[in-house]
Structure formats: C-alpha cells, structure tokens
Amino acid sequence: MKLTTAVVLAGTAISAAVTAVGVAHVRQQERHHGQKIEVDAARVQMDWLSQVSTNHDLAKLWAPEDVDPEEYMKLMHANRLLCGFSLRDRLGLVTDEQRDLFASELMKNKAIRAYWDRFRGLRIEEAATARDGRALAFTAAFDRAARERQTPVTTASTDA
C-alpha cells in the first residue's frame, strides 16, 4: 500500500470517528433538551396542583360537579405526589422494580387509592394516547397495585 493511500484511509477513519462522536453529542444534547422541557412542564403542573390542593376557592372552581371541593383538594394532593414520582420515572431515575415497589407502597395510602379510584380511567387513557412505554408501564404498575389492594388476602388454614 502506498503511503498516500494509507494517509487517505487513516484520514477517512478519523473523519468517521469524529463524525460519530459529533452525532452522539448532538443526540445527547437533544435528549437533555427534551428532559429539560419535560421537567419545566412538570414544574408548571406541580405548581398548579399545589395551588388547587391548598386553595379552597380554586378547588371549588376546578372540582368536577360530583366532587366536593374539600375532597378534590385531597385528590389533587395525591395527584401531585403521583406526578412527582411519574416525572422521576420518565427521566429514567427509577428502575422497573422500584416502580413496582413504590406503586405498591403508595397504594397503601387512602388518599392515593381514592385518587386512583376516581381518575384511573383518565390516567389509563392518558398513558395509552401518549404512546410512551414508560407512561404505560407506570400506569400499569399503579393499576396492578390498586387491584392487589382490593383483593382480600387469604391465609391457609392451620387446623390439623
């Protein structure tokens, strides 16, 4: 192989490597930008949930007709907790096992169960229309945990 051919091949390999690094960097920047937008949107939602869960007049304005404003405030407080956990999950900060564990533990809370009972259908529809695997997995984990909470636990008889 001639020296010029070797130099051209080496230059091509270096160019390809630099291009690959550049593409990876751009993709990482895009991912981080998407995460920043998601965090900012969640912050707006969390702020609204904080306000509606602590301000009776605001809760009265936004509560569905069949829900008492005081009850709605409790439901939105539970929703705020779920939204915060959901954000951590969407950002990839929660393992599948942690998601299942937290869902199970949170469903032990009366306010979370009341929220899920009232808004379960909406959460499932929202996750399905998002076309987001993490949102679907999150919702499925909470739905499983809610169903497990409703199923009475039976113990084997120890009569001999």
N, C-alpha and C positions, 0 to 999 in steps of 0.2 A: 504494500500500500504506500502510495506516495504521501509525503509529508503534508502537502496541501489538502489531500483528501482526508487525512486524519484530523487536520485542524478544522476543516469544514464539518466533519462528523462530530467532533468534540463541541464545536460551537453550537451545532444544532441540538445536541443533547443538553447543553447548558441552557439554551433558549427554552427548550421544552420544560426543563425543571423550573426555571424562573416563571414561566407561564403557569405551570401547575400550582406553584406557591401563590402566585397572584390570584388565580381563580379561587383557591381555598380561602385566601384572605377576604376576598370580596364576598364569598358565601358566608363566612363567619360574621362579617360586618352586617350583612342582610339579616342573618338570624338574630344578632344582638339588637338591631334596629326594630325588628318585629317584636322581640321580647320587651323592649322599652315601650313600644306603643301599647302592648298588652298590659304592662304594669300601669301605665298612665291611665288607660281606660278603666282598669280595675280600681285605681285610686278614686276616680270620679264616682264609680258605682258604690264603693265603700263609704265615701263621704255622704252620698245620698242616703244610703242605708243607715248610717249613723244618725243622720238628721231625722229620718222618718221613724226610727226606733226610739227616739228620745223626745220628740216634739208631738204632743197630742193633737194640736191643730193640723199639723202636716199629715199625721197618720189618718185623721178624720177625712182629710181631703183625698187621700190616695187609697184608703181601705176599700176593698170590694163591698158592695151593698150588704152582703150577707155576713160580713165580718165586723165585729165590734172594734173600734179604733184601739182600745187597750190591748186586745188580743192581737190585732195587726202589728202593733209595736213589738210585741214579743216574737211574732213570726218573723218580722224583718230583722230583729236582733239575731235570731237563729240563722237567717239567710246570710247575714253579714259574716258570721263565723264560717259557714259553708263556702262562701265566695272567697274568703281569705285562704282557706285550705285548697280550694279549687285552683286558685292562682299558683300556689306553690306546686301543685300537681302539674299544671300546664307548662310551667317553666322547667319541668323535669327534676325538681328538687325532692321528689317523693318516689320511692320505689313502689312497685305493684303491691308488695307485701305490706308496706307501711300504709298505703291507701286502704287496703282491706282492714287492717288493724284499726286505723283511725275511724273508718266508717263504722265499724262495729262498736267502738268505744263511744263515738259521738251519738249513735242511735240509742244509747242508754239514757240520754238526756231527754226529758219530757218535751222541752221546747223544740228541740231538733226533730223529734218524732212528730210533733204537731205540725211543724212546718212541712215536713215531708208528706204527711197525710194530705195536707191541703194543696200543696203545689207539686206533688210527684209527677202528675201528668205533664205539666208545663216544663219541668226540668227534663223529662224524658224527650219530649218533643223538641226542646231547645237543643239538646245534645244530638239528636238524630239529624236535625237540619244543619247543624254546624259542620257535619262531615269531618269530624275530628275524632280520631281514635282515642285520644286521651279523655276527651269530654264524654265519649260513650263509656269508656272504662270507669271513669269517676262515677257517673250516674248509675251504672250497673252495680258498682260496689255498694253504693248507698242504698239502692233498691234491694239488693240481697240482704244487707244488714237490717233493713226495715222489716223484710219478710221473716228473717230469722228471729227478730224480736217479737213478732206476732205469734210465732209457732211455739206452743207450750212445750217446755222441756219435760220429758218423762224419764223416770228412773226405773230401772229394773227392780222387780220385787225381790226382796232378800228372804222371803218366807221359806222355811225348809220343813 
